Amino acid sequence: MNSEKRLLTEKEVCQFLSVSRPFLARARSEGRPDGPPFIKCGRAVRYDIRDLERYLDANRKGGAN
């Protein structure tokens, strides 16, 4: 993966993680530990792709990590 910082929109994150927008919104508003880390840029919410890759690795189930 390219090491440059890439911020994704909520819509892009939904596609990347295969989750719904309501899940992301609830995870943010409730501060749920099972949600991915996010960045607030004013009113906009963005997700760093490197954080999302770590999030996926941390939530991997079964098999070797």
Secondary structure, DSSP 8 states (H G I E B T S, - for coil): ---S--EE-HHHHHHHHT--HHHHHHHHHHT-TTS---EEETTEEEEEHHHHHHHHHHT--SS--
